[in-house]
């Protein structure tokens, strides 16, 4: 009898995406929130040039620019707020995943 005949057949290895899904599943809501905030941030980033065009058009035609200027400030403030929140969700998720799998060597702060 040879060694090959006495070995127990190996179990099939699951695909890599299934292994990763096991790590993502507990944090799916944080990742989804981060993705939605990313979408909102990018949408406001696309709106900003349109508001700037209205502002420049108002200046060139001697119209009041108060609404366009306030709209531009509101969009910029919303982008800053959403961008900060968007960065925190995946960072917290990654910090939780990493700390669950290994012990950190130095104390870390995510800034959120």
PERANOR-V891826 format. One record per residue. N is the residue number from 1. RES is the residue in three letters. PHI is phi in whole degrees, -180 to 180 (* if undefined). PSI is psi as a letter, one per 20 degrees, with the letter a starting at -180 (* if undefined). D_LAST is the distance of its C-alpha to the last C-alpha in Angstrom with 1 decimal. Layout:
N/RES/PHI/PSI/D_LAST + N/RES/PHI/PSI/D_LAST
This chain:
1/UNK/*/p/62.7 + 2/UNK/-98/r/60.0 + 3/UNK/-66/h/56.4 + 4/UNK/-63/h/55.2 + 5/UNK/-77/h/57.1 + 6/UNK/-92/i/55.7 + 7/UNK/-72/q/52.0 + 8/UNK/-81/p/49.9 + 9/UNK/-62/p/48.6 + 10/UNK/-73/q/44.9 + 11/UNK/-73/q/42.6 + 12/UNK/-66/q/41.3 + 13/UNK/-83/p/37.8 + 14/UNK/-68/q/35.5 + 15/UNK/-62/q/34.1 + 16/UNK/-61/h/30.9 + 17/UNK/-65/h/29.2 + 18/UNK/-70/h/30.0 + 19/UNK/-66/g/28.4 + 20/UNK/-67/h/25.2 + 21/UNK/-61/h/25.3 + 22/UNK/-64/h/25.3 + 23/UNK/-82/h/21.8 + 24/UNK/-80/h/20.5 + 25/UNK/-52/g/22.1 + 26/UNK/-67/i/19.9 + 27/UNK/-114/j/16.8 + 28/UNK/-62/h/18.8 + 29/UNK/-72/h/17.2 + 30/UNK/-67/h/13.6 + 31/UNK/-67/h/15.4 + 32/UNK/-66/g/17.6 + 33/UNK/-63/g/15.0 + 34/UNK/-63/g/13.4 + 35/UNK/-67/g/17.0 + 36/UNK/-66/g/17.9 + 37/UNK/-66/h/15.2 + 38/UNK/-62/g/16.3 + 39/UNK/-63/g/19.8 + 40/UNK/-65/g/19.3 + 41/UNK/-62/g/17.7 + 42/UNK/-67/h/20.7 + 43/UNK/-65/g/23.1 + 44/UNK/-69/h/22.1 + 45/UNK/-65/h/22.4 + 46/UNK/-78/h/25.9 + 47/UNK/-76/h/26.8 + 48/UNK/-58/g/26.1 + 49/UNK/-63/h/29.3 + 50/UNK/-67/g/31.4 + 51/UNK/-68/h/30.4 + 52/UNK/-64/h/31.1 + 53/UNK/-64/g/34.5 + 54/UNK/-64/h/35.3 + 55/UNK/-64/g/34.5 + 56/UNK/-67/h/36.8 + 57/UNK/-63/h/39.4 + 58/UNK/-66/h/39.4 + 59/UNK/-66/g/39.9 + 60/UNK/-74/h/42.7 + 61/UNK/-109/j/44.5 + 62/UNK/55/l/44.2 + 63/UNK/-100/q/42.2 + 64/UNK/-65/p/39.6 + 65/UNK/-109/j/36.1 + 66/UNK/-60/g/34.2 + 67/UNK/-63/g/33.0 + 68/UNK/-66/h/32.0 + 69/UNK/-68/g/30.2 + 70/UNK/-66/h/28.3 + 71/UNK/-62/h/27.5 + 72/UNK/-66/g/26.2 + 73/UNK/-66/g/23.9 + 74/UNK/-64/g/22.6 + 75/UNK/-62/g/22.0 + 76/UNK/-66/g/20.2 + 77/UNK/-65/g/17.9 + 78/UNK/-64/h/17.3 + 79/UNK/-63/g/16.6 + 80/UNK/-65/g/14.0 + 81/UNK/-65/g/12.3 + 82/UNK/-67/h/12.8 + 83/UNK/-64/g/11.9 + 84/UNK/-65/g/8.3 + 85/UNK/-67/h/8.2 + 86/UNK/-62/h/10.3 + 87/UNK/-70/h/8.4 + 88/UNK/-71/h/5.6 + 89/UNK/-59/g/8.8 + 90/UNK/-67/h/10.7 + 91/UNK/-65/g/8.4 + 92/UNK/-64/g/8.0 + 93/UNK/-63/g/11.7 + 94/UNK/-65/h/12.7 + 95/UNK/-64/g/11.3 + 96/UNK/-66/g/13.3 + 97/UNK/-62/g/16.2 + 98/UNK/-67/g/16.5 + 99/UNK/-70/h/16.4 + 100/UNK/-77/h/18.9 + 101/UNK/-97/h/21.2 + 102/UNK/-148/q/21.2 + 103/UNK/-87/p/20.6 + 104/UNK/-68/q/18.2 + 105/UNK/-85/h/20.3 + 106/UNK/-130/q/17.8 + 107/UNK/-67/p/14.7 + 108/UNK/-120/q/11.5 + 109/UNK/-133/p/8.0 + 110/UNK/-81/i/5.5 + 111/UNK/82/j/3.8 + 112/UNK/-109/*/0.0
